[in-house]
């Protein structure tokens, strides 16, 4: 989705050589599926850690020129979250030799971006950000509600500088309400907004999810909202303030669990890998490992009983004849299935399940996950050349267009890699840049 003022690239004055250079516009783009739809859109990225950076990475994947503004000395918090980290190449740029290795965490969510460092608590640094606001289409920030307004960079300030700006605020709890000034942390929101209550084994304490899913889901919601905001600006010519937060994202992501409570007053509980309303639908132990099995209807259960377990009598047992009776007799059925599966190794059962239409899957570790044949067949990882870390293997953008993925045009940047480049684009002279750098403003 491209704003109307960018629709005819040859006729747009803002899409000058600097944008074309950074967007890699070429006839090859059409061979990669579709022209990146956000080509020519500039995103001012004032986010750090995960929710915000994952959002802006998705925009960058679509072709946006994302300028990531970082703290002058240390940058994004996740740059220091190591080990693990990528090795430092002996051919690293000399300007980067003072920096620590590139952390794996930072590399995960910052591809296709440019990095600049600015201390915008200083008036001279604030002027840099204000120039960026004027030249950007989107601003994404994840400061505590009201923090940027106190620095002269709130929504009201920025829409004066750029009336067509899409301004996206990502917070823990939103811009209003009694928790508006509380910091947002994925694991706290998991606890406070219901997810942790339903995660884990029934006889064990609550557990967090293995990755920061609330952060990632918030990034997804925010990225979609920004696309809607750009579309609104196209129609109205007026900017948009987007209020996206972890708490409401997690509420929305409770899905049927939320509906069960809101519609029927049904409180939820923990079931481990099992499903509260479907049996069998959980992890089962084999002789040497585990399988996830999900027989979601009567046909699948009959196939499981007759063709896989070789216990056809189960399908006609009054205790298990339909899902409602299987749920009522969950413990008995789980015990029977477990006793059969534990007679043989995992690979034996995988062979028996394959091709019959009963959902199943082994519990793979991460090494096994990336060795999965589907990863290779789909080219679901990509190698990029990083100026400090050498060749880095990353998860590829997960969506294809006409069978092709958006390209990884840029490796995740090293700290301040593009400061001089962006400052020159903003109209600063070489002498001004040197002075600001000497004063540690950039």
C-alpha positions in Angstrom: 0.0 0.0 0.0 1.6 3.2 -1.2 0.3 6.8 -0.6 -1.0 8.4 -3.7 1.8 11.0 -3.6 4.2 8.1 -4.2 2.1 6.2 -6.8 3.9 7.5 -9.9 7.5 7.1 -8.8 8.9 9.1 -11.7 6.8 12.1 -10.9 7.6 12.4 -7.2 10.1 14.9 -6.1 10.6 13.4 -2.6 11.6 10.1 -4.2 14.9 11.5 -5.2 18.2 9.6 -5.7 18.7 9.1 -1.9 15.4 7.2 -1.6 16.0 5.2 -4.7 19.4 4.3 -3.5 18.2 3.1 -0.2 15.1 1.3 -1.5 17.0 -0.6 -4.2 14.2 0.0 -6.7 14.9 -1.9 -9.8 13.3 -4.1 -12.4 14.5 -7.1 -10.4 11.9 -6.2 -7.7 9.1 -7.6 -9.9 11.0 -10.8 -10.2 11.0 -11.1 -6.4 7.2 -11.3 -6.3 5.9 -7.8 -6.0 7.4 -4.3 -5.8 7.9 -3.7 -2.0 4.7 -1.8 -1.3 6.2 0.7 1.2 8.9 1.8 -1.2 9.4 5.5 -0.6 7.8 5.5 2.9 10.2 6.8 5.6 9.7 5.4 9.1 11.2 7.2 12.1 11.8 4.4 14.6 12.1 5.5 18.3 11.6 2.0 19.7 13.8 -0.5 21.4 13.8 -4.1 22.7 11.1 -6.2 21.0 7.5 -5.1 20.4 8.4 -1.8 18.6 11.4 -3.2 16.7 9.5 -6.2 15.5 6.8 -3.8 14.2 9.3 -1.6 12.4 11.1 -4.6 11.0 7.9 -5.7 9.3 7.6 -2.3 7.8 11.2 -2.4 6.7 10.6 -5.8 5.1 7.9 -4.2 3.0 10.4 -1.7 1.6 10.1 1.2 4.0 13.2 3.3 4.8 13.3 2.7 8.6 15.7 5.0 10.5 16.3 3.5 13.9 17.3 6.1 16.4 19.4 4.7 19.3 21.0 6.0 22.5 24.5 7.4 21.7 26.7 5.1 23.8 24.9 1.7 24.2 22.1 1.8 21.7 19.1 -0.5 21.9 19.0 -2.4 25.2 19.1 -5.7 23.3 22.6 -4.9 21.9 24.0 -5.7 25.3 21.9 -8.9 25.8 24.6 -11.4 25.1 25.8 -14.1 24.9 25.0 -15.4 22.4 26.4 -13.1 19.8 27.8 -13.3 16.3 31.6 -13.4 15.9 33.3 -10.2 15.1 34.9 -10.2 11.7 38.6 -9.1 11.4 37.4 -7.0 8.5 35.0 -4.9 10.6 34.8 -1.2 9.8 37.3 0.7 11.9 34.6 3.0 13.2 32.9 0.0 14.8 36.0 -1.6 16.5 35.1 -0.2 19.9 31.7 -1.9 19.9 30.8 -5.2 21.5 29.8 -8.2 19.3 26.4 -8.1 17.6 24.0 -9.8 20.0 21.8 -12.6 18.5 18.7 -10.9 20.1 19.3 -7.6 18.4 20.0 -9.3 15.0 16.6 -11.1 15.3 14.4 -8.0 14.9 16.4 -5.3 13.2 17.0 -6.3 9.6 16.5 -3.9 6.7 17.0 -0.8 9.0 19.4 2.1 9.2 20.9 3.0 12.6 21.7 6.5 13.8 22.5 7.6 17.4 21.0 10.9 18.8 20.8 12.3 22.3 17.5 14.2 21.8 17.5 15.3 25.4 19.9 18.0 24.1 18.3 20.8 22.1 20.7 20.2 19.2 19.7 16.5 19.2 16.0 17.4 19.4 16.5 19.5 16.3 17.8 16.4 14.5 14.7 14.4 15.5 12.4 17.3 14.5 14.0 17.3 11.0 13.4 13.6 10.8 9.8 14.1 11.8 9.3 16.6 9.0 10.7 14.2 6.4 9.0 11.0 7.7 5.7 9.4 6.9 5.5 7.3 10.1 6.9 7.7 13.6 6.9 4.6 15.9 7.7 5.0 19.6 7.5 2.9 22.7 8.2 5.3 25.5 6.0 5.4 28.7 2.8 7.4 27.9 3.5 11.1 28.1 7.3 10.8 28.1 7.9 12.1 24.6 5.3 14.9 25.0 7.4 16.1 27.9 10.4 16.3 25.6 8.5 18.2 22.8 8.0 15.1 20.7 4.5 14.0 21.6 1.7 13.6 19.0 0.5 17.2 19.4 4.1 18.5 18.8 4.8 16.2 15.9 1.5 16.8 14.0 2.4 20.5 13.9 5.7 19.6 12.3 4.1 17.1 9.9 0.3 17.2 9.6 0.3 14.0 7.6 2.3 11.9 10.0 1.2 8.5 11.2 2.3 8.5 14.8 2.2 5.1 16.5 2.6 4.8 20.3 3.3 1.3 21.7 3.0 1.1 25.5 2.3 -1.4 28.2 -1.3 -0.3 29.0 -2.3 2.5 26.6 -2.5 6.3 26.7 -5.3 6.5 29.2 -6.5 4.8 32.4 -4.9 4.3 35.8 -2.0 2.2 34.5 -1.1 4.6 31.6 2.3 5.5 33.1 3.3 1.9 34.0 6.1 0.3 32.1 5.2 -2.6 29.8 7.0 -5.9 30.1 5.9 -8.9 28.2 6.2 -11.3 31.1 4.3 -9.0 33.4 1.5 -8.6 30.9 1.4 -12.4 30.4 0.7 -12.6 34.1 -1.7 -9.7 34.5 -3.8 -10.2 31.4 -4.6 -13.9 31.8 -2.1 -15.8 29.5 0.1 -17.1 32.3 -2.9 -18.3 34.2 -3.7 -20.7 31.4 -0.1 -21.7 30.6 1.5 -24.7 32.2 0.6 -28.1 33.7 -2.5 -28.2 35.9 -0.6 -29.4 39.0 2.3 -27.0 38.6 2.7 -23.2 39.0 1.8 -20.9 36.1 4.4 -20.6 33.4 5.3 -18.0 30.8 5.4 -18.8 27.1 8.8 -19.8 25.7 9.1 -16.6 23.7 7.8 -13.1 24.4 4.6 -13.6 22.4 2.7 -10.6 23.8 5.5 -8.3 22.6 5.4 -10.0 19.2 1.7 -9.9 18.8 1.7 -6.2 19.8 4.2 -5.6 17.0 1.9 -7.4 14.6 -1.1 -5.3 15.6 0.9 -2.1 15.5 2.3 -2.8 12.0 -1.2 -3.5 10.7 -2.6 -0.4 12.3 0.2 1.7 10.7 -0.8 0.4 7.3 -4.4 1.4 8.0 -3.1 4.8 9.1 -1.2 5.3 5.9 -4.4 4.4 4.0 -6.3 6.9 6.1 -3.8 9.7 5.3 -4.1 8.8 1.6 -7.9 9.4 1.8 -8.1 12.4 4.2 -4.7 14.1 4.1 -4.7 14.2 7.9 -2.3 12.4 10.2 -3.3 9.6 12.7 -2.3 8.8 16.2 -2.3 5.1 16.9 -2.5 3.8 20.5 -1.4 0.2 20.6 -0.5 -1.6 23.9 0.5 -4.9 25.3 -2.4 -5.2 27.7 -5.2 -5.0 25.2 -3.3 -7.0 22.7 -3.1 -9.8 25.2 -6.8 -9.5 26.0 -7.6 -9.8 22.3 -5.3 -12.8 22.0 -7.1 -14.8 24.7 -9.6 -15.5 21.8 -12.0 -18.4 22.8 -10.8 -18.3 26.4 -12.0 -14.7 26.7 -15.2 -15.5 24.9 -15.8 -18.5 27.2 -15.7 -16.1 30.2 -17.5 -13.1 28.6 -20.3 -15.2 27.2 -20.7 -18.0 29.7 -18.9 -16.8 32.8 -16.6 -19.8 32.5 -13.3 -19.5 34.3 -10.2 -21.0 32.6 -7.6 -23.3 34.0 -4.3 -24.8 33.0 -4.2 -28.0 30.9 -0.6 -28.3 29.9 -0.5 -29.4 26.3 -4.0 -30.7 26.5 -7.1 -29.0 25.2 -10.0 -28.2 27.6 -12.7 -29.1 25.0 -11.1 -31.7 22.7 -9.8 -35.2 23.6 -7.3 -36.6 22.6 -5.4 -33.3 21.9 -2.1 -33.2 23.8 1.4 -34.5 24.0 1.9 -38.2 24.6 5.1 -40.0 25.6 6.6 -42.7 23.3 9.3 -45.1 24.3 12.1 -42.6 23.5 10.4 -39.2 23.1 7.1 -37.4 22.7 4.4 -36.8 20.0 1.7 -34.2 19.8 -1.5 -35.8 18.7 -4.8 -34.0 17.9 -7.8 -36.0 17.0 -10.2 -33.2 16.6 -13.3 -35.1 15.3 -14.8 -38.5 15.4 -13.4 -39.5 12.0 -9.9 -38.7 13.1 -10.4 -40.6 16.4 -11.6 -43.7 14.5 -8.5 -43.6 12.3 -6.3 -43.2 15.3 -8.0 -46.2 17.1 -8.2 -48.5 14.1 -5.2 -47.7 11.8 -2.6 -46.4 14.2 -3.1 -47.8 17.7 -4.7 -51.0 16.3 -7.4 -50.9 18.9 -10.6 -50.6 16.9 -12.8 -51.3 19.9 -12.0 -47.8 21.2 -14.0 -46.1 18.5 -17.1 -48.0 19.5 -16.6 -47.8 23.2 -19.5 -45.9 24.8 -17.0 -43.9 26.8 -15.3 -42.6 23.7 -17.9 -42.6 21.0 -17.9 -38.9 20.5 -15.9 -35.9 21.6 -18.3 -35.1 24.5 -17.9 -38.6 26.0 -14.1 -38.5 25.4 -13.9 -35.2 27.3 -15.9 -36.8 30.1 -13.6 -39.8 30.2 -10.4 -38.0 29.4 -8.2 -39.6 32.1 -9.2 -43.2 31.0 -8.6 -42.6 27.3 -5.3 -40.8 27.9 -4.1 -43.7 30.0 -5.0 -46.2 27.2 -3.3 -44.2 24.4 -0.2 -43.7 26.6 0.2 -47.3 27.3 0.1 -48.2 23.6 2.4 -45.5 22.5 5.1 -46.3 25.1 5.6 -49.7 23.5 7.5 -48.3 20.5 10.0 -45.5 19.6 8.9 -42.2 18.2 10.0 -42.9 14.7 7.8 -46.1 14.6 4.8 -44.0 15.4 5.7 -41.3 13.0 5.7 -43.9 10.2 2.3 -45.2 11.3 0.7 -41.7 11.5 2.1 -40.4 8.2 -0.5 -40.0 5.5 -3.6 -41.0 7.4 -5.0 -37.6 8.1 -4.7 -37.6 11.9 -2.9 -34.4 13.1 0.4 -35.2 14.8 3.9 -33.9 15.2 7.1 -34.7 17.1 8.3 -32.3 19.8 11.4 -30.9 18.0 14.2 -29.0 19.7 15.4 -25.9 17.9 18.2 -27.8 16.1 15.6 -30.3 14.8 13.3 -27.4 13.9 15.8 -25.8 11.6 16.8 -29.2 10.2 13.1 -29.8 9.3 12.7 -30.6 5.5 10.1 -27.9 5.2 12.6 -25.2 6.3 14.9 -26.1 3.4 12.1 -26.6 0.9 10.5 -23.2 1.7 13.9 -21.4 2.0 12.6 -20.2 5.4 16.1 -19.0 6.5 18.3 -16.5 4.7 22.0 -15.7 4.9 23.0 -12.0 4.9 26.5 -10.4 4.8 27.0 -8.3 7.9 29.9 -5.8 7.9 30.9 -6.8 11.5 29.7 -10.3 11.9 30.4 -11.8 8.4 27.7 -14.2 7.1 24.7 -14.3 9.4 21.9 -16.9 9.1 18.5 -15.5 9.9 14.8 -16.4 9.8 13.5 -15.1 6.5 10.4 -12.9 6.2 7.6 -15.5 6.6 5.2 -14.3 3.9 5.5 -14.9 0.1 4.0 -12.8 -2.7 3.5 -14.6 -6.0 5.7 -17.3 -4.5 8.6 -14.9 -3.6 9.7 -13.4 -0.3 10.5 -9.7 0.3 14.3 -9.4 0.1 16.5 -8.7 3.0 18.0 -5.6 1.6 20.1 -4.7 4.6 21.6 -6.7 7.4 20.8 -5.5 10.9 22.9 -2.3 11.4 25.8 -1.9 13.8 25.3 1.0 16.2 25.4 4.4 14.5 26.3 2.8 11.2 24.2 5.3 9.2 24.4 8.4 11.3 26.6 10.4 8.9 24.6 9.2 5.9 21.2 10.2 7.4 22.6 13.5 8.8 23.8 14.5 5.3 20.3 13.6 3.9 18.8 16.0 6.5 20.9 18.8 5.3 23.7 18.9 7.9 27.2 19.7 6.7 30.3 17.6 7.3 31.5 20.2 9.8 28.2 20.3 11.7 28.2 16.5 11.9 31.7 16.5 13.3 30.8 19.1 15.9 27.7 17.2 17.0 29.7 14.0 17.2 32.4 15.7 19.3 29.7 16.9 21.7 28.3 13.4 21.9 24.9 14.5 20.6 25.1 12.0 17.8 
